[in-house]
Amino acid sequence: MNQYDDKAFEGLVENILEETWEFSPFTATFMGIHKYDHLLDQVDKETRKAYLVKQHSQLALLDAFKYGGNINSDNLLDLEILQCNLKTRIATEEMFNRFERDPSLYPNMAIFACFILVLREFLPIEERCRALISRLREIPRFLTEAEENLMPAETIPSIWLDMAREMTISGQKYFAELVIPDVPAIAHLKDEVGAASALALKAFDDYLQFLNEKLSRKPQGSFAAGREYFDFLLSNYHLLPYTSEELETIGLEYIEKTSDEMRRLA
């Protein structure tokens, strides 16, 4: 009996998805998985490194099903999609590494991880409110990890720093004015939400100070993906049969054709 059959493959997929959601509660909530709504991502270097190792192991297991397994065509298609997704996440961490270069990433995640709990009515309001309180309390830890990730960076792209300032200022306003719906079911949680919001607001105040006093002193860097990473995305994320040079050539040809047509019609 082949150990790499459809049932084993489907079990592996479930494990990969569960590990994805566990690593990123932020992602889980947006994907409609709510068992991690009370958590906020661990973004420290050691956690990310451990998850990277785990993703490499997941890829190796998928290869075993691809080259030595006996799975149906639907599962084989799912395997190809999952492989592309994993390869892209690995390359993004190893080659682009926004966690250690992009200060705008963190306030954006912190704000929307809380905002979605207020905006979407996917659970009873008391459950969402308790999850919100928990996430608000996680923000100081989350932004501390952000500072630890960013501080060793040799350069910081100026546009990302500007975006980080704008997003952080928006976060200050959001958490200063955060109120929960005035309904009896959560009236008893109002003070807890206020206290947790105050913690989040203080963390955003400290993060803005970090941006202005420390990151702003670093030399400006480039946010460009670079040819190697861009070519990787073309083939593994967008699934296109072109290199960046070939894509540029195609684009220039169409620009020339369009320009000729415009001149002809002028």
Rosetta silent file (secondary structure, phi, psi, omega in degrees, C-alpha in Angstrom):
SEQUENCE: MNQYDDKAFEGLVENILEETWEFSPFTATFMGIHKYDHLLDQVDKETRKAYLVKQHSQLALLDAFKYGGNINSDNLLDLEILQCNLKTRIATEEMFNRFERDPSLYPNMAIFACFILVLREFLPIEERCRALISRLREIPRFLTEAEENLMPAETIPSIWLDMAREMTISGQKYFAELVIPDVPAIAHLKDEVGAASALALKAFDDYLQFLNEKLSRKPQGSFAAGREYFDFLLSNYHLLPYTSEELETIGLEYIEKTSDEMRRLA
SCORE:     score description
SCORE:     0.000 S_00000001
   1 L     0.000  130.241 -179.167    0.000    0.000    0.000 S_00000001
   2 L   -73.881  122.325 -179.253    1.372    3.421   -1.014 S_00000001
   3 L   -73.395  -12.569  179.695    1.828    5.626    2.055 S_00000001
   4 L  -104.555   59.822 -179.065    1.558    8.669   -0.202 S_00000001
   5 E  -100.568 -174.567 -175.458   -2.086    8.217   -1.192 S_00000001
   6 H   -61.742  -43.273 -178.723   -5.012   10.641   -1.324 S_00000001
   7 H   -62.862  -42.474  178.987   -5.980   10.246    2.324 S_00000001
   8 H   -66.527  -39.354  179.089   -2.418   10.900    3.500 S_00000001
   9 H   -63.151  -45.713 -179.364   -2.123   13.891    1.175 S_00000001
  10 H   -64.219  -33.503  174.674   -5.344   15.438    2.443 S_00000001
  11 H   -66.229  -39.633  177.920   -4.119   14.956    6.005 S_00000001
  12 H   -63.806  -42.222  178.806   -0.864   16.709    5.133 S_00000001
  13 H   -59.893  -44.751  178.226   -2.771   19.623    3.607 S_00000001
  14 H   -59.273  -41.601  179.668   -4.836   20.007    6.783 S_00000001
  15 H   -65.326  -42.384 -179.853   -1.644   20.052    8.861 S_00000001
  16 H   -63.334  -43.963  178.888   -0.005   22.657    6.615 S_00000001
  17 H   -63.468  -44.187 -179.421   -3.060   24.898    6.774 S_00000001
  18 H   -61.688  -41.315  179.492   -3.318   24.539   10.559 S_00000001
  19 H   -68.364  -32.644  175.838    0.367   25.414   10.977 S_00000001
  20 H   -64.336  -46.763 -178.507   -0.116   28.421    8.692 S_00000001
  21 H   -69.029  -35.986  179.219   -2.985   29.748   10.781 S_00000001
  22 H   -66.496  -38.685  178.165   -1.179   29.033   14.029 S_00000001
  23 H   -68.222  -36.981 -177.735    1.869   30.958   12.804 S_00000001
  24 L  -130.366   85.754  174.708   -0.257   33.890   11.637 S_00000001
  25 H   -55.999  -31.939  176.000   -3.517   34.439   13.531 S_00000001
  26 H   -56.334  -49.782  178.479   -3.828   37.658   11.496 S_00000001
  27 H   -64.454  -42.581 -178.206   -4.021   35.585    8.298 S_00000001
  28 H   -57.612  -46.664 -178.866   -6.316   33.029    9.902 S_00000001
  29 H   -60.482  -44.328 -179.173   -8.921   35.621   10.845 S_00000001
  30 H   -67.481  -22.996  178.706   -8.972   37.103    7.346 S_00000001
  31 L   -91.408    2.842  176.997   -9.389   33.589    5.907 S_00000001
  32 L    88.334   15.248  176.973  -12.392   32.914    8.123 S_00000001
  33 L  -103.033  117.571 -166.709  -10.602   30.733   10.693 S_00000001
  34 L  -112.980    8.559  179.473  -11.499   32.066   14.127 S_00000001
  35 L   -73.191  -13.296 -179.214   -9.891   29.746   16.665 S_00000001
  36 L  -114.096   16.795 -176.158   -6.905   32.121   16.824 S_00000001
  37 L   -60.383  -24.228 -176.712   -8.808   35.424   16.926 S_00000001
  38 L   -83.620   -3.405 -176.007   -7.547   36.153   20.438 S_00000001
  39 L  -111.430  160.299  173.030   -3.896   36.047   19.316 S_00000001
  40 L  -127.096  145.597 -171.417   -1.580   38.314   17.347 S_00000001
  41 L   -51.574  142.438  167.686    1.313   37.019   15.282 S_00000001
  42 L   -88.102  116.443 -174.524    4.665   36.207   16.863 S_00000001
  43 L  -115.586   11.363  178.296    7.109   38.019   14.561 S_00000001
  44 L   -65.405  159.148 -172.866   10.365   37.638   16.477 S_00000001
  45 H   -61.450  -41.396 -177.232   13.321   36.262   14.533 S_00000001
  46 H   -65.690  -40.201  178.306   13.438   32.867   16.261 S_00000001
  47 H   -65.377  -42.728  179.464    9.755   32.165   15.629 S_00000001
  48 H   -66.492  -38.071  178.116   10.066   33.121   11.977 S_00000001
  49 H   -63.948  -43.344  179.679   13.208   31.019   11.603 S_00000001
  50 H   -64.054  -39.454  179.461   11.508   27.973   13.115 S_00000001
  51 H   -69.625  -33.111  177.080    8.517   28.393   10.798 S_00000001
  52 H   -63.429  -43.231  177.022   10.842   28.728    7.809 S_00000001
  53 H   -61.324  -41.264 -179.723   12.445   25.390    8.667 S_00000001
  54 H   -63.582  -38.805 -179.803    8.977   23.881    9.004 S_00000001
  55 H   -67.968  -36.878  175.317    7.977   25.167    5.553 S_00000001
  56 H   -62.168  -39.763  177.562   11.062   23.611    3.973 S_00000001
  57 H   -65.662  -39.218  177.840   10.037   20.301    5.551 S_00000001
  58 H   -62.327  -40.678  177.876    6.512   20.710    4.218 S_00000001
  59 H   -61.862  -41.787  179.582    7.889   21.219    0.705 S_00000001
  60 H   -62.202  -39.971  178.149    9.944   18.043    0.981 S_00000001
  61 H   -66.238  -38.985  177.764    6.829   16.082    1.978 S_00000001
  62 H   -64.397  -37.343  176.313    4.906   17.516   -0.955 S_00000001
  63 H   -60.763  -37.408  179.261    7.713   16.416   -3.279 S_00000001
  64 H   -62.332  -39.445  177.290    7.318   12.878   -1.951 S_00000001
  65 H   -71.779  -35.009 -177.034    3.651   12.917   -2.967 S_00000001
  66 H   -69.483  -42.984 -172.360    4.445   14.527   -6.302 S_00000001
  67 H  -102.514  -18.604 -178.768    7.154   12.116   -7.422 S_00000001
  68 H  -129.757    9.435 -175.329    6.388    8.955   -5.446 S_00000001
  69 L   -98.609  179.031  177.930    2.755    9.203   -4.580 S_00000001
  70 E  -136.109   79.202 -176.789   -0.494    7.930   -5.959 S_00000001
  71 L  -120.566  154.907 -176.328   -2.988   10.784   -5.735 S_00000001
  72 L   -73.447  171.381 -173.024   -5.860   11.771   -7.994 S_00000001
  73 H   -64.459  -36.457  178.629   -5.759   14.640  -10.486 S_00000001
  74 H   -64.339  -44.410  178.864   -7.659   17.072   -8.228 S_00000001
  75 H   -67.823  -33.412  177.732   -5.224   16.508   -5.374 S_00000001
  76 H   -65.122  -37.755  176.056   -2.301   16.782   -7.763 S_00000001
  77 H   -66.067  -43.875  176.435   -3.548   20.209   -8.831 S_00000001
  78 H   -59.647  -38.802  178.820   -3.941   21.221   -5.182 S_00000001
  79 H   -60.692  -45.533 -179.315   -0.394   20.014   -4.578 S_00000001
  80 H   -61.391  -43.274 -179.985    0.975   22.216   -7.364 S_00000001
  81 H   -64.770  -43.854 -179.301   -0.854   25.261   -6.004 S_00000001
  82 H   -65.754  -39.474  177.045    0.284   24.575   -2.448 S_00000001
  83 H   -60.769  -46.096  179.375    3.885   24.076   -3.558 S_00000001
  84 H   -60.248  -41.210  179.684    3.863   27.412   -5.383 S_00000001
  85 H   -63.759  -46.425  179.722    2.409   29.105   -2.323 S_00000001
  86 H   -64.275  -44.857  179.646    4.996   27.608    0.033 S_00000001
  87 H   -59.820  -39.763 -179.728    7.894   28.392   -2.305 S_00000001
  88 H   -66.486  -43.245  178.943    6.727   31.989   -2.560 S_00000001
  89 H   -63.956  -39.860  178.620    6.449   32.402    1.218 S_00000001
  90 H   -64.449  -48.185 -178.775    9.906   30.895    1.714 S_00000001
  91 H   -64.233  -36.734  179.784   11.479   33.089   -0.966 S_00000001
  92 H   -63.715  -38.855  177.292    9.752   36.183    0.386 S_00000001
  93 H   -71.824  -43.144 -173.258   11.282   35.564    3.807 S_00000001
  94 H   -82.059  -33.152 -172.588   14.727   34.580    2.535 S_00000001
  95 H  -105.031  -33.790 -175.868   15.135   36.950   -0.424 S_00000001
  96 H  -105.241  -44.096  169.307   12.923   39.962    0.258 S_00000001
  97 L    51.628   62.543  179.626   12.536   39.853    4.045 S_00000001
  98 H   -67.564  -27.039 -178.612   10.124   42.666    4.712 S_00000001
  99 H   -58.450  -27.482 -177.651    9.970   41.787    8.401 S_00000001
 100 H  -109.232    8.758 -179.524   13.464   43.223    8.833 S_00000001
 101 L  -134.257  -19.671 -171.813   13.195   46.102    6.347 S_00000001
 102 L  -113.962  101.166 -178.841    9.628   47.407    6.244 S_00000001
 103 L   -72.510  -13.684 -179.952    8.442   49.354    9.304 S_00000001
 104 L   -78.665  -18.757 -177.565    4.995   49.923    7.766 S_00000001
 105 H   -59.771  -40.800 -170.473    4.189   46.215    7.915 S_00000001
 106 H   -75.454  -49.185  176.976    3.670   46.160   11.670 S_00000001
 107 H   -63.162  -32.986  177.625    1.242   49.015   12.371 S_00000001
 108 H   -61.626  -47.697  179.575   -0.785   47.865    9.386 S_00000001
 109 H   -63.760  -43.861 -177.193   -1.096   44.335   10.797 S_00000001
 110 H   -62.991  -42.362 -178.779   -1.855   45.545   14.325 S_00000001
 111 H   -66.278  -51.521 -172.734   -4.613   47.904   13.209 S_00000001
 112 H   -74.757  -24.512  174.458   -6.374   45.551   10.825 S_00000001
 113 H   -63.706  -29.785  177.472   -6.063   42.543   13.141 S_00000001
 114 H   -89.536  -40.560 -176.045   -8.270   44.507   15.549 S_00000001
 115 H   -60.462  -39.503 -178.057  -10.410   46.334   13.014 S_00000001
 116 H   -63.674  -29.975  178.733  -11.646   43.118   11.406 S_00000001
 117 H   -70.389  -26.866  177.586  -13.001   41.941   14.761 S_00000001
 118 H   -85.484  -38.533 -172.034  -15.118   45.079   14.968 S_00000001
 119 H   -76.027  -46.465 -171.874  -16.113   45.220   11.310 S_00000001
 120 L   -95.111  134.240 -177.127  -17.128   41.641   10.480 S_00000001
 121 L   -98.386   60.850 -176.351  -19.998   39.940   12.264 S_00000001
 122 L   -91.067  -12.182  178.299  -18.702   36.372   11.959 S_00000001
 123 L  -140.332  164.501  173.907  -19.173   35.490   15.644 S_00000001
 124 L   -53.335  146.956 -171.856  -21.402   36.682   18.495 S_00000001
 125 H   -61.205  -33.987  179.414  -20.415   40.166   19.528 S_00000001
 126 H   -66.651  -40.092  178.152  -19.217   39.144   23.009 S_00000001
 127 H   -63.374  -42.692  179.418  -16.795   36.582   21.545 S_00000001
 128 H   -66.954  -36.454 -179.679  -15.421   39.145   19.119 S_00000001
 129 H   -67.095  -40.631  177.779  -15.113   41.731   21.871 S_00000001
 130 H   -66.245  -38.746  176.058  -13.144   39.362   24.107 S_00000001
 131 H   -64.308  -39.039  178.303  -10.863   38.511   21.162 S_00000001
 132 H   -61.368  -45.914  179.169  -10.406   42.236   20.535 S_00000001
 133 H   -58.346  -45.312 -179.615   -9.360   42.839   24.137 S_00000001
 134 H   -61.992  -43.982  179.958   -6.828   40.024   23.903 S_00000001
 135 H   -67.882  -38.839  177.348   -5.356   41.325   20.656 S_00000001
 136 H   -59.144  -40.078  179.663   -5.146   44.873   21.954 S_00000001
 137 H   -68.998  -21.428  179.919   -3.133   43.586   24.910 S_00000001
 138 H   -81.672  -17.883 -172.869   -0.781   41.808   22.487 S_00000001
 139 H   -61.481  -41.422  177.461    0.128   44.955   20.561 S_00000001
 140 H   -57.740  -43.412  177.020    2.899   46.183   22.922 S_00000001
 141 H   -63.279  -43.675 -178.155    4.693   42.817   22.587 S_00000001
 142 H   -60.188  -45.824 -178.077    4.099   42.799   18.830 S_00000001
 143 H   -75.289  -26.713  172.938    5.580   46.267   18.263 S_00000001
 144 H   -64.689  -43.580  176.493    8.526   45.524   20.554 S_00000001
 145 H   -62.894  -36.443  177.305    9.342   42.548   18.335 S_00000001
 146 H   -60.343  -46.497  179.692    8.982   44.843   15.335 S_00000001
 147 H   -62.012  -40.407  179.169   11.593   47.222   16.723 S_00000001
 148 H   -65.764  -33.240  177.006   13.949   44.320   17.449 S_00000001
 149 H   -70.657  -39.637 -171.943   13.557   43.104   13.868 S_00000001
 150 H   -84.671  -29.262 -172.825   14.124   46.506   12.301 S_00000001
 151 L   -58.876  -38.663 -179.469   16.905   47.926   14.433 S_00000001
 152 L   -73.883   -8.434 -175.888   19.759   45.843   12.909 S_00000001
 153 L   -59.606  135.882  178.312   18.811   46.886    9.344 S_00000001
 154 L   -74.541  -36.408  178.485   21.590   48.680    7.507 S_00000001
 155 L  -137.390  156.713  176.237   19.144   50.668    5.367 S_00000001
 156 E  -132.382  122.324  176.376   15.421   51.423    5.408 S_00000001
 157 E   -56.575  127.405 -173.937   13.525   52.390    2.216 S_00000001
 158 H   -62.266  -35.771 -179.191   12.355   55.944    2.770 S_00000001
 159 H   -66.696  -34.238  176.889    8.946   55.333    1.220 S_00000001
 160 H   -70.387  -34.516  177.534    8.322   52.483    3.659 S_00000001
 161 H   -67.109  -42.016  177.201    9.377   54.705    6.544 S_00000001
 162 H   -62.708  -42.832  177.759    6.961   57.420    5.387 S_00000001
 163 H   -62.429  -38.474 -179.738    4.189   54.842    5.079 S_00000001
 164 H   -63.993  -42.661  178.436    5.007   53.561    8.573 S_00000001
 165 H   -61.296  -47.863 -178.229    4.691   57.048   10.059 S_00000001
 166 H   -62.052  -43.235 -179.015    1.358   57.651    8.352 S_00000001
 167 H   -67.706  -37.696 -179.855   -0.009   54.261    9.393 S_00000001
 168 H   -67.971  -40.436  176.830    1.198   54.684   12.974 S_00000001
 169 H   -63.832  -40.348  176.024   -0.410   58.111   13.280 S_00000001
 170 H   -62.535  -39.500  178.237   -3.632   56.623   11.917 S_00000001
 171 H   -64.275  -38.103  176.999   -3.320   53.848   14.508 S_00000001
 172 H   -58.346  -46.096  179.923   -2.934   56.399   17.281 S_00000001
 173 H   -64.948  -41.635 -177.477   -6.186   58.036   16.252 S_00000001
 174 H   -63.407  -48.744 -176.272   -7.957   54.702   15.874 S_00000001
 175 H   -74.797  -25.515  176.412   -7.003   53.332   19.281 S_00000001
 176 H   -70.368  -28.705 -175.037   -7.592   56.684   21.006 S_00000001
 177 H  -109.974    6.122 -175.557  -11.155   56.743   19.680 S_00000001
 178 L   -63.300  124.077  175.847  -11.932   53.010   19.686 S_00000001
 179 L  -132.347  151.389  177.025  -15.384   52.318   21.027 S_00000001
 180 L   -99.647  156.819  179.650  -17.465   49.163   21.023 S_00000001
 181 L   -55.175  143.060 -178.174  -21.125   49.054   20.038 S_00000001
 182 L   -86.085   77.023  179.637  -23.449   50.213   22.780 S_00000001
 183 L  -127.385  148.626 -175.689  -25.341   46.967   23.262 S_00000001
 184 H   -58.492  -31.613 -174.291  -26.214   45.205   26.534 S_00000001
 185 H   -61.839  -24.395 -177.770  -24.379   41.979   25.621 S_00000001
 186 H  -126.294   14.780 -179.906  -20.967   43.657   25.945 S_00000001
 187 H   -59.305  -34.124 -177.690  -21.653   46.567   28.283 S_00000001
 188 H   -73.931   -8.365 -179.502  -19.685   44.785   31.020 S_00000001
 189 H  -101.992   -0.668 -174.437  -16.592   44.693   28.754 S_00000001
 190 H   -58.978  -44.453 -178.774  -16.463   48.414   28.024 S_00000001
 191 H   -67.004  -37.773  178.701  -13.853   49.217   30.696 S_00000001
 192 H   -65.086  -40.445  176.991  -11.650   46.303   29.629 S_00000001
 193 H   -62.672  -42.873  179.779  -11.736   47.494   26.023 S_00000001
 194 H   -62.302  -43.442 -179.822  -10.815   51.001   27.156 S_00000001
 195 H   -67.002  -40.998  179.468   -7.871   49.780   29.249 S_00000001
 196 H   -67.983  -38.042  177.003   -6.609   47.504   26.472 S_00000001
 197 H   -62.059  -37.050  178.612   -6.961   50.315   23.918 S_00000001
 198 H   -64.107  -37.935  176.285   -4.846   52.533   26.164 S_00000001
 199 H   -64.108  -44.082  179.282   -2.090   49.893   26.131 S_00000001
 200 H   -63.675  -42.301  179.998   -2.241   49.709   22.346 S_00000001
 201 H   -61.930  -43.880  178.308   -2.173   53.499   22.041 S_00000001
 202 H   -61.819  -39.646  178.810    0.917   53.747   24.265 S_00000001
 203 H   -64.220  -38.702  177.421    2.639   51.095   22.147 S_00000001
 204 H   -68.922  -37.104  175.220    1.857   53.087   18.991 S_00000001
 205 H   -59.592  -45.534 -179.314    3.196   56.264   20.648 S_00000001
 206 H   -65.795  -37.708 -178.674    6.442   54.443   21.443 S_00000001
 207 H   -68.000  -39.328  177.047    6.656   52.988   17.936 S_00000001
 208 H   -62.808  -40.042  176.413    6.277   56.416   16.329 S_00000001
 209 H   -62.139  -40.842  176.572    9.084   57.672   18.553 S_00000001
 210 H   -60.868  -43.391  179.387   11.202   54.711   17.418 S_00000001
 211 H   -62.419  -44.626 -174.614   10.524   55.581   13.780 S_00000001
 212 H   -76.373  -34.736 -172.822   11.406   59.239   14.229 S_00000001
 213 H   -98.162  -22.306 -176.153   14.403   58.919   16.517 S_00000001
 214 L  -118.809  -56.074 -177.470   16.064   55.700   15.391 S_00000001
 215 H   -66.582  -33.313 -178.078   14.956   54.399   12.017 S_00000001
 216 H   -65.262  -17.179  179.173   14.992   57.837   10.418 S_00000001
 217 H   -82.678  -13.228 -177.768   18.758   58.006   11.060 S_00000001
 218 L   -77.203  149.685  176.550   19.470   54.972    8.894 S_00000001
 219 L   -60.526  150.376  178.858   20.564   55.407    5.259 S_00000001
 220 E   -71.792  136.287  177.700   17.846   55.168    2.673 S_00000001
 221 E  -115.367  178.551 -179.366   17.551   51.772    1.028 S_00000001
 222 L   -98.924  140.673  175.786   15.729   50.403   -1.998 S_00000001
 223 L   -94.048   -0.621 -176.651   12.356   48.703   -1.801 S_00000001
 224 L   -61.285  145.716 -179.250   12.853   47.084   -5.215 S_00000001
 225 L   -68.878  -32.883 -174.221   12.411   43.331   -5.371 S_00000001
 226 L    87.522  153.607 -172.904   15.536   42.792   -7.447 S_00000001
 227 H   -62.738  -44.303 -175.786   15.773   40.659  -10.578 S_00000001
 228 H   -60.420  -47.830 -178.832   16.249   37.284   -8.878 S_00000001
 229 H   -69.196  -38.971  179.589   13.217   37.636   -6.611 S_00000001
 230 H   -63.434  -43.731  177.387   11.120   39.224   -9.358 S_00000001
 231 H   -62.994  -38.092  177.486   11.893   36.366  -11.747 S_00000001
 232 H   -60.748  -45.443 -179.524   11.031   33.920   -8.982 S_00000001
 233 H   -63.969  -38.424  179.143    7.629   35.573   -8.482 S_00000001
 234 H   -59.094  -43.354 -174.715    6.902   35.516  -12.200 S_00000001
 235 H   -86.471  -33.030 -172.136    7.411   31.767  -12.413 S_00000001
 236 H  -104.398  -25.143  179.027    6.247   30.572   -8.981 S_00000001
 237 L  -102.048  -49.320 -179.964    3.584   33.071   -7.885 S_00000001
 238 L   -87.741  -12.172  177.127    2.168   34.397  -11.156 S_00000001
 239 L    57.405   40.542  179.134    2.964   31.128  -12.989 S_00000001
 240 L  -100.577  144.277 -177.634    4.112   32.992  -16.096 S_00000001
 241 L   -88.814   38.088 -177.478    6.613   31.480  -18.576 S_00000001
 242 L  -128.115  150.822  166.795    8.661   34.682  -18.825 S_00000001
 243 L   -89.700  171.453  178.792   11.757   36.175  -17.256 S_00000001
 244 H   -62.853  -36.348  178.715   11.808   39.850  -16.282 S_00000001
 245 H   -65.793  -43.187  179.455   13.849   40.633  -19.413 S_00000001
 246 H   -65.642  -39.392  178.249   11.376   38.833  -21.650 S_00000001
 247 H   -64.783  -40.317  177.635    8.467   40.579  -19.965 S_00000001
 248 H   -63.141  -41.965  179.181   10.159   43.955  -20.447 S_00000001
 249 H   -61.052  -44.516  177.838   10.707   43.188  -24.138 S_00000001
 250 H   -60.647  -44.568  179.803    7.031   42.286  -24.578 S_00000001
 251 H   -61.467  -43.860  179.995    5.993   45.481  -22.797 S_00000001
 252 H   -65.678  -35.626  177.482    8.246   47.666  -24.927 S_00000001
 253 H   -63.837  -41.943 -179.638    6.918   46.025  -28.085 S_00000001
 254 H   -71.395  -32.811  175.335    3.340   46.798  -27.096 S_00000001
 255 H   -63.521  -42.971 -179.981    4.263   50.372  -26.184 S_00000001
 256 H   -65.637  -42.203  178.973    5.800   50.789  -29.628 S_00000001
 257 H   -62.381  -42.920 -179.856    2.757   49.243  -31.337 S_00000001
 258 H   -65.769  -40.956  178.868    0.415   51.508  -29.371 S_00000001
 259 H   -63.617  -41.994  178.426    2.533   54.575  -30.157 S_00000001
 260 H   -62.273  -41.185 -179.676    2.529   53.713  -33.880 S_00000001
 261 H   -66.778  -38.220  177.419   -1.243   53.299  -33.819 S_00000001
 262 H   -65.752  -39.895  177.441   -1.692   56.630  -32.056 S_00000001
 263 H   -66.142  -36.111 -179.608    0.540   58.355  -34.614 S_00000001
 264 H   -67.415  -35.765 -177.762   -1.422   56.743  -37.433 S_00000001
 265 H   -86.868  -10.830 -176.980   -4.711   57.970  -36.050 S_00000001
 266 L   -68.477    0.000    0.000   -3.465   61.473  -35.174 S_00000001
